[in-house]
């Protein structure tokens, strides 16, 4: 696949375009295009016991989503998005169509961006019933205490 130019910019419109471009690249199954939207050391957090913990690195994230698109027919839509330009953050509500499984998964992600407008962090939250057997329903590997979230 071709190596796209890096996206960038930190206006609200540019940050929104980065999120939409990232989702389009995931759907296209283009690992290079996915990685182009991310800082080299980007982290993608998921609920506990999903995948193998947080995915770390633009290349890893790009390859994982490209594999999902290629092997499982995954595709994504951006259903709603809100951007906070001053904080360089966005929240995106999405739908993940898992083509080969016939499953539709809905959720939202919290995005953080660097000063060039590349995604540094994605925190995924899924719309599903509460998982039985868990005392803490939170993202795996995310340091809530260090970020000042209540943790007791």
C-alpha positions as CSV (number, residue, x, y, z in Angstrom):
1,X,0.0,0.0,0.0
2,X,1.1,3.5,-0.5
3,X,2.6,5.6,2.3
4,X,0.3,8.6,2.8
5,X,1.6,12.0,3.9
6,X,1.2,12.6,7.6
7,X,-1.9,14.4,8.6
8,X,-1.8,17.2,11.0
9,X,-3.1,20.5,12.4
10,X,-4.8,21.3,15.6
11,X,-7.8,23.3,14.7
12,X,-11.2,21.6,15.6
13,X,-11.8,20.9,11.9
14,X,-8.3,19.4,11.5
15,X,-8.6,17.2,14.6
16,X,-12.0,16.0,13.4
17,X,-10.5,15.3,9.9
18,X,-7.8,13.2,11.6
19,X,-10.3,11.1,13.5
20,X,-12.4,10.6,10.4
21,X,-9.3,9.8,8.3
22,X,-8.1,7.3,10.9
23,X,-11.4,5.5,10.8
24,X,-11.5,5.5,7.0
25,X,-7.9,4.1,7.0
26,X,-8.9,1.3,9.4
27,X,-11.9,0.4,7.2
28,X,-9.6,0.4,4.1
29,X,-7.3,-2.0,5.9
30,X,-4.3,0.2,5.1
31,X,-1.8,-0.1,7.9
32,X,0.4,2.7,6.6
33,X,-2.5,5.1,6.4
34,X,-3.7,4.2,9.9
35,X,-0.2,4.7,11.2
36,X,0.1,8.1,9.5
37,X,-2.7,9.5,11.7
38,X,-0.9,8.4,14.9
39,X,2.1,9.5,16.9
40,X,4.9,6.9,16.7
41,X,4.3,5.9,20.4
42,X,0.5,6.1,20.3
43,X,-1.4,3.9,22.7
44,X,-4.8,2.3,22.1
45,X,-6.6,1.1,25.3
46,X,-9.4,-1.4,25.5
47,X,-11.6,-3.0,28.1
48,X,-9.8,-5.7,30.2
49,X,-9.1,-9.1,28.7
50,X,-9.6,-7.7,25.1
51,X,-6.8,-8.5,22.8
52,X,-3.5,-8.5,24.6
53,X,-3.7,-5.3,26.6
54,X,-3.1,-1.8,25.2
55,X,-1.7,-1.7,21.7
56,X,1.4,0.5,21.7
57,X,2.9,2.1,18.6
58,X,1.5,3.5,15.4
59,X,2.8,0.5,13.4
60,X,1.2,-2.0,15.8
61,X,-2.1,-0.3,15.8
62,X,-2.1,0.1,12.0
63,X,-1.3,-3.6,11.5
64,X,-3.9,-4.8,14.0
65,X,-6.7,-2.9,12.4
66,X,-5.6,-3.7,8.8
67,X,-5.7,-7.4,9.8
68,X,-9.2,-7.0,11.2
69,X,-10.4,-5.4,8.0
70,X,-8.7,-8.0,5.8
71,X,-9.5,-11.2,7.8
72,X,-12.8,-10.4,9.4
73,X,-14.3,-7.8,7.0
74,X,-14.3,-5.2,9.7
75,X,-15.5,-1.6,8.8
76,X,-16.2,1.4,10.9
77,X,-18.5,4.5,10.7
78,X,-18.2,7.7,12.6
79,X,-21.6,8.3,14.0
80,X,-21.0,11.5,16.0
81,X,-17.9,13.5,17.0
82,X,-17.1,16.3,19.4
83,X,-13.8,18.1,19.5
84,X,-12.2,20.3,22.2
85,X,-9.6,22.3,20.2
86,X,-8.1,24.0,23.2
87,X,-7.3,20.7,24.9
88,X,-6.5,18.8,21.7
89,X,-9.1,16.1,22.5
90,X,-12.0,14.5,20.7
91,X,-14.7,12.0,21.4
92,X,-16.1,9.9,18.6
93,X,-19.1,7.6,18.7
94,X,-18.8,4.8,16.2
95,X,-20.2,1.6,14.8
96,X,-17.9,-1.4,14.1
97,X,-19.4,-3.8,11.5
98,X,-17.7,-7.2,12.0
99,X,-18.6,-8.4,8.5
100,X,-17.6,-12.1,8.6
101,X,-19.2,-12.5,12.1
102,X,-22.4,-10.7,11.4
103,X,-21.9,-8.6,14.5
104,X,-22.4,-4.9,15.0
105,X,-20.5,-3.3,17.9
106,X,-21.1,0.2,19.0
107,X,-19.0,2.4,21.2
108,X,-17.1,5.6,21.7
109,X,-13.4,6.5,21.9
110,X,-11.6,9.3,23.6
111,X,-8.8,10.7,21.5
112,X,-5.8,12.8,22.5
113,X,-3.5,14.6,20.1
114,X,0.1,15.9,20.1
115,X,1.0,19.4,19.1
116,X,1.2,18.4,15.4
117,X,-2.4,17.0,15.5
118,X,-1.4,13.3,15.4
119,X,-3.3,10.9,17.7
120,X,-1.3,10.0,20.8
121,X,-4.0,8.0,22.7
122,X,-7.2,6.3,22.1
123,X,-9.4,5.0,24.9
124,X,-12.2,2.7,23.6
125,X,-15.5,2.2,25.5
126,X,-18.0,-0.4,24.3
127,X,-21.8,-0.3,24.5
128,X,-22.5,-3.7,26.1
129,X,-23.8,-5.3,29.2
130,X,-21.7,-5.2,32.4
131,X,-19.3,-8.1,32.4
132,X,-20.0,-10.5,35.2
133,X,-17.2,-11.3,37.7
134,X,-15.4,-8.0,37.5
135,X,-15.2,-5.6,40.5
136,X,-13.6,-2.9,38.4
137,X,-15.0,-2.2,34.9
138,X,-12.3,0.0,33.4
139,X,-9.7,0.1,30.7
140,X,-7.0,-2.5,31.0
141,X,-3.5,-1.1,31.5
142,X,-4.7,2.5,31.9
143,X,-3.3,4.2,35.0
144,X,-6.3,5.9,36.4
145,X,-4.6,7.0,39.7
146,X,-1.7,8.7,37.9
147,X,-4.3,10.7,35.8
148,X,-6.1,11.8,38.9
149,X,-9.2,9.7,38.5
150,X,-10.9,8.4,41.7
151,X,-9.7,4.9,42.3
152,X,-10.9,3.9,45.8
